[in-house]
Amino acid sequence: MSERKSQMKNKVENNRELSTERNKEKQRQRRIDNREAAFGETVFAETEGLETECLGAEFSEVEGAEAECKNKLRVVHYLNQFFGQLGGEEKADLPPRMQEGPVGPGQALNAELNEVAEIEATIICGDGYFNENKEAAADRVKEILMELKPDLVVAGPAFNAGRYGMACGAVAEIAAGLEIPVVSGIFPENPGYEMYRQYGYFIETSDSAAGMRKAVPEMAEFIKYFWETGGNPGRPEEAGYLPRGIRRNLFAEERGARRAVNMLLQKIRGEEFTSEYPMPSFDRVEPAAPLEDLSQARIALVTSGGIVPNGNPDRIESSSASKFGRYQIDDFDDLNETSHETAHGGYDPVFANEDADCVLPVDVLRDLEEEGRIGKLHEFYYSTVGNGTSVASARTFAREIAEELLEDGVQAVILTST
């Protein structure tokens, strides 16, 4: 072995020891044990005027005393049936399947990541299947991930698609259980983010697929940063991902009391400041004016409890609903198991299936109508599923339902849930 190569080998070994002293060896060993592929190790190699850092790779000398990273992060990408190019809603019932290489938006992502990572396989599953068969879908996804042992899982981006976001979040939970890091793209109001944010790194996207051209490069940039930092990207505001809801103890230069007083003074002076504990923000809805005469009012029923005619004719999803239904009740004084059921997947359906009046009180309102305490029960009711449905979708449903009720001369609405 030449003296130059011997010196370079010694430097590499010394830096490996330094990396261990900084506690990176623990991260490397854990990932070796769990995935038999280390991407957590950081190896430094110095040559004349050249310093290269390779994560999950070995160092090799080439002509001109240059260094290169021999291995890339091995990535598995999760997509729904639409972005997986299998079809639209008619293919939403497809179970998980694996396809080699990148598919659809994965091709653009793969091109952005060519220096640090490569999509080796794509898991494609129908949104309907995943949300209606969660256990079976999760088992199959876990089986694929255990077989492939990727260094990283990428899910989506899901934008504001409720079912897709829930599936991406569930995939993040599965991968996290296998100690595989996950990166996804999502609109902050997607329920998948709120429910699963602690399991992965979610990059903020627009609310629709029209933002794909912006979302893919931003996800790629974060993955590169994640790679460069050895899987420790730091705080959300520093690295550019959405908050995960995980609190860690940190040492600060100033005591908490001093920081609190400084923030208070900034607030009093009207200056900008950053809270260390941001509070949630809720919509404020002004209440409508009271009815002048209930006995003359037309009353409508609207529910997020999923009550539908038997057979669920509009195929309203059991979670992350993408639609609502409008159903005639003019001929019904009572809703029972022979006529109605619930499509909701977020509560025990036994009693609602036996007596849908538990959720949608048609029987009670018929009594009030007969007693003259209300003017009339509207001949149609509206139903959707609130379980996991995004705020943006709920706003859209509410706007459309309200417009129809106003056109029909309805004065008041009874909104029931579960």
C-alpha positions as CSV (number, residue, x, y, z in Angstrom):
1,M,0.0,0.0,0.0
2,S,1.4,3.4,-1.0
3,E,2.3,6.0,1.7
4,R,-0.4,8.3,0.4
5,K,-3.1,5.6,0.7
6,S,-1.9,4.6,4.1
7,Q,-2.1,8.2,5.3
8,M,-5.6,8.6,3.9
9,K,-6.7,5.3,5.5
10,N,-5.5,6.6,8.9
11,K,-7.4,9.9,8.5
12,V,-10.6,8.0,7.7
13,E,-10.1,5.8,10.7
14,N,-9.5,8.8,13.0
15,N,-12.6,10.5,11.8
16,R,-14.6,7.4,12.3
17,E,-13.5,7.5,15.9
18,L,-14.5,11.2,16.1
19,S,-17.9,10.4,14.7
20,T,-18.3,7.7,17.4
21,E,-17.4,10.2,20.1
22,R,-20.2,12.4,18.8
23,N,-22.7,9.6,19.3
24,K,-23.2,9.0,15.6
25,E,-22.0,5.4,15.9
26,K,-25.1,4.6,18.0
27,Q,-27.4,5.8,15.2
28,R,-25.4,3.8,12.6
29,Q,-25.6,0.6,14.6
30,R,-29.3,0.8,15.3
31,R,-30.0,1.2,11.6
32,I,-27.7,-1.7,10.7
33,D,-29.5,-3.9,13.2
34,N,-33.0,-3.0,11.9
35,R,-32.5,-2.6,8.2
36,E,-29.1,-4.2,7.4
37,A,-28.2,-1.1,5.5
38,A,-26.5,1.7,7.3
39,F,-27.2,5.2,6.2
40,G,-26.6,6.8,9.5
41,E,-22.8,6.6,9.5
42,T,-20.9,9.7,8.6
43,V,-17.4,9.1,7.1
44,F,-15.1,12.0,6.5
45,A,-12.3,11.7,4.0
46,E,-9.8,14.4,3.4
47,T,-7.4,14.7,0.4
48,E,-5.4,17.6,-0.8
49,G,-7.8,20.5,-0.9
50,L,-10.8,18.2,-0.8
51,E,-13.2,17.2,2.0
52,T,-16.1,14.9,1.3
53,E,-18.9,13.7,3.6
54,C,-20.7,10.6,2.7
55,L,-23.8,9.4,4.6
56,G,-24.3,5.6,4.3
57,A,-21.4,5.2,1.9
58,E,-17.8,4.0,1.8
59,F,-14.9,6.2,0.7
60,S,-12.9,5.3,-2.4
61,E,-9.9,7.0,-3.9
62,V,-10.0,7.8,-7.6
63,E,-7.6,9.4,-10.0
64,G,-6.7,13.0,-9.0
65,A,-7.2,12.3,-5.3
66,E,-11.0,12.8,-5.6
67,A,-13.6,11.1,-3.4
68,E,-17.1,9.8,-4.2
69,C,-20.1,8.5,-2.4
70,K,-20.6,4.9,-3.7
71,N,-24.0,4.3,-2.3
72,K,-27.3,6.3,-2.4
73,L,-30.2,6.3,0.0
74,R,-32.5,3.5,-1.1
75,V,-36.1,4.9,-1.2
76,V,-39.5,3.3,-1.4
77,H,-42.3,5.6,-2.6
78,Y,-46.0,5.3,-1.6
79,L,-48.6,6.5,-4.1
80,N,-52.4,6.2,-4.4
81,Q,-54.1,4.6,-7.5
82,F,-54.4,8.0,-9.3
83,F,-50.8,9.1,-9.0
84,G,-49.7,5.5,-9.4
85,Q,-51.2,5.7,-12.9
86,L,-53.6,2.9,-12.4
87,G,-56.8,4.9,-12.7
88,G,-59.3,7.1,-10.9
89,E,-62.1,6.5,-8.5
90,E,-63.0,3.3,-10.3
91,K,-59.6,1.8,-9.1
92,A,-59.9,3.1,-5.6
93,D,-60.5,-0.4,-4.3
94,L,-57.1,-1.8,-5.4
95,P,-55.1,-3.5,-2.7
96,P,-51.4,-2.6,-2.2
97,R,-49.0,-3.7,-4.9
98,M,-45.3,-3.1,-5.5
99,Q,-43.7,-1.9,-8.7
100,E,-40.0,-1.6,-9.4
101,G,-38.6,1.9,-9.8
102,P,-40.3,5.3,-9.7
103,V,-43.8,5.9,-11.0
104,G,-45.7,9.1,-11.9
105,P,-44.5,12.0,-9.7
106,G,-41.8,9.6,-8.4
107,Q,-39.9,10.1,-11.7
108,A,-39.6,13.8,-11.1
109,L,-38.6,13.3,-7.5
110,N,-36.0,10.7,-8.5
111,A,-34.5,13.1,-11.0
112,E,-34.2,15.8,-8.2
113,L,-32.6,13.3,-5.9
114,N,-30.1,11.8,-8.3
115,E,-27.1,12.8,-6.2
116,V,-28.2,11.4,-2.9
117,A,-31.0,8.9,-3.3
118,E,-32.8,6.6,-5.7
119,I,-36.4,5.3,-5.7
120,E,-36.0,1.5,-6.0
121,A,-39.7,0.6,-5.7
122,T,-43.1,2.1,-5.5
123,I,-46.1,0.9,-3.4
124,I,-49.4,1.7,-5.0
125,C,-52.8,1.3,-3.2
126,G,-56.3,2.5,-3.8
127,D,-57.5,5.2,-1.4
128,G,-60.8,3.4,-0.8
129,Y,-59.1,0.1,-0.1
130,F,-56.6,1.5,2.4
131,N,-59.2,3.5,4.4
132,E,-61.8,0.7,4.4
133,N,-59.3,-2.2,5.0
134,K,-56.7,-0.5,7.2
135,E,-55.5,-3.6,8.9
136,A,-55.0,-5.6,5.7
137,A,-53.5,-2.7,3.8
138,A,-51.1,-1.9,6.7
139,D,-50.0,-5.6,6.9
140,R,-49.2,-5.7,3.2
141,V,-47.3,-2.4,3.3
142,K,-45.3,-3.5,6.3
143,E,-44.5,-6.8,4.6
144,I,-43.1,-5.0,1.6
145,L,-41.0,-2.6,3.7
146,M,-39.6,-5.5,5.7
147,E,-38.7,-7.2,2.5
148,L,-37.1,-4.2,0.8
149,K,-35.5,-2.7,3.9
150,P,-35.2,0.9,2.5
151,D,-33.3,3.7,4.0
152,L,-36.1,6.1,3.5
153,V,-39.9,6.1,2.7
154,V,-41.5,8.9,0.8
155,A,-45.3,9.2,0.8
156,G,-47.3,11.3,-1.6
157,P,-47.5,14.3,-1.8
158,A,-51.1,14.0,-0.8
159,F,-52.0,17.7,-0.8
160,N,-55.5,18.1,0.7
161,A,-56.9,14.7,-0.5
162,G,-58.3,13.4,2.8
163,R,-58.2,9.6,2.1
164,Y,-54.8,9.9,0.4
165,G,-53.5,11.9,3.3
166,M,-54.8,9.4,5.9
167,A,-53.1,6.6,3.9
168,C,-49.8,8.5,3.7
169,G,-50.0,9.1,7.4
170,A,-50.7,5.4,8.1
171,V,-47.7,4.4,6.0
172,A,-45.6,6.9,8.0
173,E,-46.7,5.2,11.2
174,I,-45.8,1.7,9.8
175,A,-42.4,2.8,8.6
176,A,-41.7,4.6,11.9
177,G,-42.4,1.3,13.7
178,L,-39.7,-0.3,11.6
179,E,-37.4,2.7,12.4
180,I,-37.4,3.8,8.8
181,P,-37.6,7.6,8.4
182,V,-40.4,9.1,6.4
183,V,-40.9,12.2,4.3
184,S,-44.2,13.3,2.9
185,G,-45.9,16.3,1.4
186,I,-49.3,17.5,2.7
187,F,-51.6,20.5,3.1
188,P,-51.7,21.4,6.8
189,E,-55.5,21.1,7.0
190,N,-55.4,17.5,5.7
191,P,-56.5,15.2,8.6
192,G,-53.7,12.9,7.8
193,Y,-51.2,15.5,9.0
194,E,-52.9,16.1,12.3
195,M,-53.3,12.4,13.1
196,Y,-49.9,11.2,12.0
197,R,-47.5,14.1,12.1
198,Q,-45.4,12.6,14.9
199,Y,-44.4,9.7,12.6
200,G,-42.7,11.5,9.8
201,Y,-41.4,14.8,8.3
202,F,-44.3,16.5,6.5
203,I,-43.5,19.2,4.0
204,E,-46.2,21.8,3.5
205,T,-47.9,21.8,0.0
206,S,-50.8,23.6,-1.6
207,D,-54.3,22.2,-1.3
208,S,-54.4,20.6,-4.8
209,A,-52.3,18.7,-7.2
210,A,-51.8,21.9,-9.2
211,G,-48.9,22.5,-6.8
212,M,-47.1,19.3,-7.8
213,R,-44.3,21.2,-9.6
214,K,-43.5,23.2,-6.4
215,A,-44.0,20.3,-4.0
216,V,-41.6,17.8,-5.6
217,P,-38.5,20.1,-5.5
218,E,-39.3,21.2,-2.0
219,M,-39.6,17.6,-0.8
220,A,-36.4,16.8,-2.6
221,E,-34.6,19.7,-1.0
222,F,-35.6,18.5,2.5
223,I,-34.5,14.9,1.7
224,K,-31.1,16.3,0.6
225,Y,-30.9,18.3,3.9
226,F,-31.9,15.3,5.9
227,W,-29.1,13.3,4.2
228,E,-26.6,16.0,4.8
229,T,-27.4,16.3,8.5
230,G,-27.2,12.5,9.1
231,G,-30.9,12.2,9.7
232,N,-31.0,15.0,12.2
233,P,-32.5,18.0,10.4
234,G,-33.2,20.0,13.5
235,R,-36.2,22.2,14.4
236,P,-39.1,22.6,12.0
237,E,-38.5,26.3,11.4
238,E,-34.9,25.6,10.6
239,A,-35.3,22.7,8.3
240,G,-38.6,23.6,6.6
241,Y,-41.0,20.8,7.7
242,L,-44.3,21.2,9.5
243,P,-44.3,20.9,13.3
244,R,-44.5,17.3,14.5
245,G,-45.9,17.9,17.9
246,I,-42.9,16.5,19.6
247,R,-41.4,18.4,22.5
248,R,-37.8,18.1,23.5
249,N,-35.8,19.7,26.3
250,L,-33.2,22.2,25.1
251,F,-30.8,24.4,27.0
252,A,-31.3,28.1,26.4
253,E,-29.0,31.0,27.1
254,E,-31.6,32.9,29.0
255,R,-33.9,31.8,31.8
256,G,-37.6,31.2,31.0
257,A,-38.7,34.1,33.1
258,R,-36.5,36.6,31.3
259,R,-37.7,35.2,27.9
260,A,-41.3,35.5,28.9
261,V,-40.9,39.1,30.1
262,N,-39.1,40.0,26.9
263,M,-41.9,38.6,24.8
264,L,-44.5,40.5,26.9
265,L,-42.5,43.7,26.3
266,Q,-42.4,43.1,22.6
267,K,-46.1,42.5,22.6
268,I,-46.8,45.7,24.5
269,R,-44.7,47.7,22.1
270,G,-46.5,46.1,19.1
271,E,-43.3,44.4,17.9
272,E,-43.2,40.9,16.3
273,F,-42.2,38.0,18.6
274,T,-42.2,34.3,18.4
275,S,-44.1,32.3,21.0
276,E,-42.4,29.2,22.4
277,Y,-45.8,27.6,22.8
278,P,-48.1,28.6,19.9
279,M,-51.8,28.3,20.6
280,P,-54.2,26.6,18.2
281,S,-56.3,28.8,16.0
282,F,-60.1,28.2,15.6
283,D,-62.7,29.7,13.3
284,R,-65.2,32.1,15.0
285,V,-68.7,31.8,13.6
286,E,-71.2,34.5,14.4
287,P,-74.5,32.8,15.5
288,A,-77.5,33.4,13.4
289,A,-80.4,35.5,14.6
290,P,-83.0,33.5,16.6
291,L,-86.2,32.3,14.9
292,E,-89.2,34.6,15.4
293,D,-91.8,31.8,15.3
294,L,-90.6,28.1,15.5
295,S,-94.1,26.9,14.9
296,Q,-94.0,28.4,11.4
297,A,-90.4,27.4,10.5
298,R,-89.2,24.8,8.0
299,I,-86.6,22.7,9.8
300,A,-83.9,20.6,8.0
301,L,-81.7,17.8,9.3
302,V,-78.0,17.6,8.4
303,T,-75.7,15.0,9.9
304,S,-72.0,14.1,9.9
305,G,-73.0,10.8,11.4
306,G,-73.1,9.0,8.1
307,I,-76.8,8.0,8.1
308,V,-77.7,6.8,4.5
309,P,-80.3,4.7,2.9
310,N,-79.5,1.0,3.0
311,G,-76.7,0.1,0.6
312,N,-75.1,3.5,0.8
313,P,-76.2,4.5,-2.8
314,D,-73.7,7.4,-3.1
315,R,-70.8,5.3,-1.7
316,I,-69.9,7.9,0.9
317,E,-66.5,6.9,2.4
318,S,-66.3,5.6,6.0
319,S,-63.6,8.1,6.7
320,S,-62.1,11.2,5.0
321,A,-65.3,11.7,3.0
322,S,-65.1,13.3,-0.4
323,K,-68.8,13.8,-0.8
324,F,-72.2,14.2,0.9
325,G,-75.6,12.8,0.1
326,R,-79.1,14.4,-0.2
327,Y,-81.9,12.0,0.7
328,Q,-85.7,12.1,0.7
329,I,-87.5,11.5,4.0
330,D,-91.0,12.8,3.2
331,D,-92.4,9.3,3.4
332,F,-90.7,8.4,6.6
333,D,-91.9,8.8,10.2
334,D,-89.2,6.5,11.6
335,L,-85.8,5.3,10.4
336,N,-85.0,1.6,11.2
337,E,-82.9,-1.2,10.0
338,T,-85.1,-2.0,7.1
339,S,-84.5,1.4,5.5
340,H,-81.4,3.1,6.8
341,E,-77.9,2.5,8.1
342,T,-74.7,4.3,8.9
343,A,-71.6,4.6,6.6
344,H,-69.5,6.0,9.4
345,G,-66.3,4.2,10.3
346,G,-65.4,6.1,13.5
347,Y,-67.9,4.7,16.0
348,D,-69.7,1.4,16.8
349,P,-72.5,1.2,14.2
350,V,-74.7,-1.4,15.9
351,F,-77.3,0.9,17.5
352,A,-77.3,3.3,14.5
353,N,-77.9,0.4,12.1
354,E,-80.8,-0.9,14.3
355,D,-82.4,2.6,14.8
356,A,-80.9,5.4,12.7
357,D,-83.1,7.9,14.6
358,C,-80.4,7.7,17.3
359,V,-78.3,9.8,15.0
360,L,-80.9,11.5,12.8
361,P,-84.0,12.1,14.9
362,V,-86.7,11.9,12.3
363,D,-89.2,10.3,14.7
364,V,-88.9,13.1,17.3
365,L,-89.2,15.8,14.7
366,R,-92.3,14.1,13.3
367,D,-93.8,14.3,16.8
368,L,-93.0,18.0,17.1
369,E,-94.4,18.6,13.6
370,E,-97.6,16.8,14.5
371,E,-97.9,18.8,17.8
372,G,-97.4,22.1,15.9
373,R,-94.3,23.0,17.7
374,I,-92.4,23.2,14.4
375,G,-93.9,24.3,11.1
376,K,-92.5,21.5,8.8
377,L,-89.7,19.0,8.6
378,H,-87.8,19.6,5.3
379,E,-88.4,16.7,2.9
380,F,-84.7,16.1,2.3
381,Y,-81.9,15.5,4.8
382,Y,-78.1,15.8,4.1
383,S,-75.5,13.4,5.3
384,T,-71.7,12.9,5.2
385,V,-69.0,11.3,7.4
386,G,-67.0,13.6,9.7
387,N,-64.5,10.9,10.6
388,G,-61.1,12.2,9.3
389,T,-62.7,14.6,6.8
390,S,-60.5,17.6,6.1
391,V,-61.6,21.0,7.3
392,A,-61.4,22.3,3.7
393,S,-63.8,19.6,2.5
394,A,-66.2,20.2,5.3
395,R,-66.3,23.9,4.4
396,T,-67.1,23.0,0.8
397,F,-69.9,20.6,1.8
398,A,-71.3,23.2,4.2
399,R,-71.3,26.0,1.6
400,E,-73.1,23.8,-1.0
401,I,-75.6,22.4,1.5
402,A,-76.4,25.9,2.8
403,E,-77.0,27.3,-0.6
404,E,-79.5,24.5,-1.4
405,L,-81.3,24.9,1.9
406,L,-81.7,28.6,1.4
407,E,-83.1,28.0,-2.1
408,D,-85.6,25.6,-0.6
409,G,-86.8,28.1,2.0
410,V,-85.4,26.4,5.1
411,Q,-85.2,28.7,8.1
412,A,-83.3,26.5,10.6
413,V,-81.1,23.4,10.6
414,I,-80.5,20.8,13.3
415,L,-76.9,19.5,12.8
416,T,-76.3,16.1,14.4
417,S,-73.0,14.2,14.8
418,T,-72.2,10.9,16.5
